[in-house]
Amino acid sequence: MKKNRAWTCRAGLFGMVWVVCGLLAGTAAAEETQEDEEEAATEVVIVTGTRLDGGDPTARVLVITAEDIKAQGASTFEDVIRSIPQNFSTINSSNSLLFGSDLLDANLGALGLGAATANLRGFGSKHTLVLVNGKRLAGIASQAEQLAANLNDIPTAAIERVEVAYDGGSAVYGSDAVAGVINVITKRDYRGLELSARLENSSTGGHGRSTSVFAGTGWDSGNVSAIVSLRQSDPIDTAKTGWTSNDYSDRYGGNQDYNLVGTAYARSGTVALSRWGPASLILPPGNDGRNAQPGDFVAPGPGDYLDVIPADIGGSVDNQSVTLSLLQEFGGSDELQLRADVLWSETETASRVSTFGFSSILVPASNAFNNFGHDVYVGYYADTEVELGLVPDVEQTNVQQQFRYVVSATYEFSESLRAELDFSRSESSSEGDQYMFAPPSTRVDDDARYERLIALIASSDPGQALNLFGDGTGQNPTIAEFYRSFANDHDETHTRSFEPKLSGEFWELPGGKVGFVVGTELRKEWIETPGDDFTADYIGTPRPTRELTAYFLEGTVPVVGDGNSRPLLERLVFSLQVRNDDYSASGSVENDESDEPIIIDARFSNTVVRTAALWKPSAEWDVRVARSEAFKTPGITQVFGGTTRTRQSNFVYDPLRDPPWVSAIQTFGPNTELSPESSVNWTVGVEWLPEAVEGLQVKAAWSRIDLEDRIASSSQLSGLLPVEVYGNLPQFFVRDEMGNLLESITRPVNIARRADERLDLEVSYRFQTDFGTVRPRLVYHRVLDMFDEAVPGGGEFRFYGESVGVDKYKVSANVSLVSGRITGDLWIRHTPSYINNDYENNLFRQFPNERVDSRTTVDLTTAYQVDDNLRFRFGGRNILNEGFPFMLSSSRRPYDSQRVGLRKRVLFLEMEYSLGMGQ
């Protein structure tokens, strides 16, 4: 399969990179033995939330260093993001295939294996902007839409630090930075050699292995460094997570409503006499179906259906990445500086995620095992054939690649004036396959294979024909021909950016120099689906493209500083950021008389402003206040598409009927009248470092986001409006004079608003003892309010503290110890109880809401520095192996995989060896 092909082409690349790393390391080691009088290359400082040199003192930014990541015991960037209290892990490696509530995030679909995203404040991953060194990554592709960046594209070994800006960031970065910005700063400008290796043992089988090499060398005017990392992990054993059955009736006093074992999988073929008729016949146990007569069949009972659980969750992961950085300076005073950064990452994931069979296949009378004398329809599940080795187990694979490079040129006219030109290009590709036992299909089979499979089903030869009537023990080997790649998807997203800017300082005030940045950004984003005409047919163009022209201005004004401070006014700094974005895109919503798409244009323009201030009344206090505006433009498939979007169905949802399923026309389509989402973000932060208690630090912050014109599916209105109001909205439900539903229309709409209010508190105290330096720290994150409003005055729908929403609060406590060669970190993390309302609005099955227990986990990391070069680190996450609170989810899992890590207890041992001069 892909894995073998991929390793063939990767071997040469990694061999070359390892040789380069060895040469770099050898050069660095040789340099270390000499007296080095050369001046190190100038460091280019990247700060999140601003392009200003030296950063924006008014910004509220969380910084997580590489050492912090190691102290937490995190092994992946996904682990790092999940540890942030403001993040809600809606799309992670263990649930990316699930279809959850779209209140908090998008659904990736059945081929989303291997994806993980960031979702600050639960606004949706498309509202959190993830950057690498201040530049965008091409995002995950899903059904002709570019979504958020995949966290698995970013290797942990390459991270120098992670900066999280909570104020939003549209005034600097443009669209998508509504709930916040996560900026990954990679390691660079290194001289020496670092080796690391790590082994992990998971209590649910998801064991891991990783290794990395970081090598670099430098000269008097530049530097080159490279990081190569490899990471592998085993699939999580579903049974070890506690999911062993879909029958939960025992937990509810025998109530069979909670027996979720479905009728899709039976121990033998289930026969229906018509295509849409019930599967009313099955052979008794032990009958192989080779000589079965109509009189042998009986009505299926509850014991005939199989309790099917996926073999694993998340799948096996094989990740390789290469990060390169090059810096070269020119001129006697280093006026010109050129820099190039390259990131390449590939992640292959393979999972036995589910089971599929023939849901309803026509077996003609000519079939050697059909003794009914006429055609019948059979549902069949090949579990016995898997056990006998006649067909492989169902497997889903995905290969995700990210390739990104940035080239920058900086020219320094003087100490106070610089020009910079950046060019970046990022490509993300995802190629997924679902290998399964499946019926013939003209969509996936060529003519020869299709005819061959049809012939095997119709064959009268008992040595060749497919036997779909028995228990699998009488099957022919020809069944193996029905196992193939039945569902596949190959999507690519591309981002190209050109950004010139001018920055510097002028007009020196008593408080310091006024800093500024002015520039423009030209960006192009497009999607490609090689070998698939879906995008061209649906959007009207084979390469949906969105283009941006933006202008930005930033400035800081230090009104009060060392030169004019006074009581209660030691420092006062004002900050201003302004950005104008003009997006354009083309596509279609309908075809002409020749069935050719009618191409139309869409254009969105936004100007956003951020104003902020830092007030320092004394050396002990910092007060920050910021008001910022943010926005998010509609996606391409929200505005265009749907040239073949109408169909007749017998199962159309009518909210005014009981039961709600009726026969009507069902229409799905875009909305050309959508407006961009826009928000106003407020942040007030206070930091206190009392001189009387040295080492004590207290941080508190209040923040609020008011998001207007939030884009949502029109179906979301069912939970935000009274049923009688929602069901009579004429733009979504077309009815006749008697109120009967004629057509149901689903499309994206702008709803009135989403409001969110938070409080954050952090207290830490660093002090000395006889056995070392100790720092306890407490972090508390509280949701004060969060609600949606469909129309002005239409009522506020709150969902925090519920399974379909975010947690009311999160608490984490940390104690760090540094004692000579030993360092240690103890973490205690607590998530509160919440209400499980997954089934509250379920159209097929509704259960009463119930409370889910809280959960507390303990992590421990210890490091021992053997000498200047060698360090060992060991410990574990969830070292007490705390189980998962029972929560009957809509996916039938007995836990909430958005809130718990399914690897459960992970013990690890890590070795680090360094040789060289460092950064």
Beta strands, then each sheet from edge to edge (+ up, - down):
strand 1: 61-65
strand 2: 128-132
strand 3: 135-136
strand 4: 159-165
strand 5: 180-186
strand 6: 191-202
strand 7: 208-219
strand 8: 222-233
strand 9: 236-237
strand 10: 270-272
strand 11: 281-282
strand 12: 312-313
strand 13: 316-330
strand 14: 336-351
strand 15: 358-363
strand 16: 376-380
strand 17: 395-414
strand 18: 417-437
strand 19: 483-509
strand 20: 512-528
strand 21: 545-560
strand 22: 571-591
strand 23: 597-618
strand 24: 621-632
strand 25: 646-653
strand 26: 661-668
strand 27: 677-688
strand 28: 696-713
strand 29: 733-735
strand 30: 741-746
strand 31: 748-765
strand 32: 767-769
strand 33: 772-789
strand 34: 796-798
strand 35: 809-819
strand 36: 822-831
strand 37: 834-836
strand 38: 850-852
strand 39: 855-865
strand 40: 870-877
strand 41: 906-918
sheet 1: 1+ 4- 5+ 2+ 3-
sheet 2: 32+ 33- 31+ 28- 27+ 24- 23+ 22- 21+ 20- 19+ 18- 17+ 14- 13+ 8- 7+ 6- 41+ 40- 39+ 36- 35+
sheet 3: 9+ 12-
sheet 4: 11+ 10- 16+ 15-
sheet 5: 25+ 26- 30- 29+
sheet 6: 32+ 33- 34+
sheet 7: 37+ 38-
end
